[in-house]
């Protein structure tokens, strides 16, 4: 299967290059095309569009904004989030706000500099044409006032437990579909969340996903795996490393989840206490940028 995935990556490079003739093409060590952000005057804008994999127990947009603030990166983070639905429904339920955002203009020619598109797991796993059409619909709206925006397609996570015999099979399918959906989008690349999560489960960089015999990366709720503090921290650090091509300085405190119960919430906590092994997760993130 790995040879097949590599072949899809090669196809992705060739097709994406055809869609990016006017841009400088950068390719990662793993053969993934990296988009080029437009030149921005002043601060940059980043938009998340997704569902509860982007924000639920913990908020990846919030954590990413905090990392940018702590590292003197002038980035304004926005989000369009609806729980448990595919991208077209995220747009439908946020249409007024979305259309207002997409109609905004910036004197540098691109209102948004980065957009993260996170499709729902059922679509990303089993409905490639719908995956492509949802991305195309949103990107066309975004391109009206952000024609050179760097688009990152969120690579979904395997939708079963790490101990399930189908974990790797689903991971490879999610990765393949993300690549095949990505190649038809101008100036697009892959945000390798699924790869980073798998590396963490595999114990790369000395990380152990089990804490008191419980999964410390994700929590299963209604047949959906939602990221916990470790997983959210990994996602945000991965995005930072992917965009800026360097490790962030991690502040002593970040806004993280106090737990998974109804009376829990997100509040500022010490990273060393709320994250089981931040250094290992940071290294995993950097290796998947």
Secondary structure, 3 states (H helix, E strand, C coil): CHHHHHHHHHHHHHHHHHHCCCCCCEECCCCCEECCCCCCCCCEEEEEEECCCCECCCEHHHHHHHHHHHCCCCEEEEEEECCCCCHHHHHHHCHHHHHHHHHCCCCCCECCCEEEECCCHHHHHHCHHHHHHHHHHHHHHHHCCECCCEEEEECCCCCCCCCCCCHHHHHHHHHHHHHHHHCCCCCEEEECHHHHHHHHHCCHHHCCCEECCEECCEEEECCEEEECHHHHHHHHHHHHHHHHCCCCCCCCEEEEECCCCCCCCEEEEEHHHHCCCHHHHHHHHHHCC
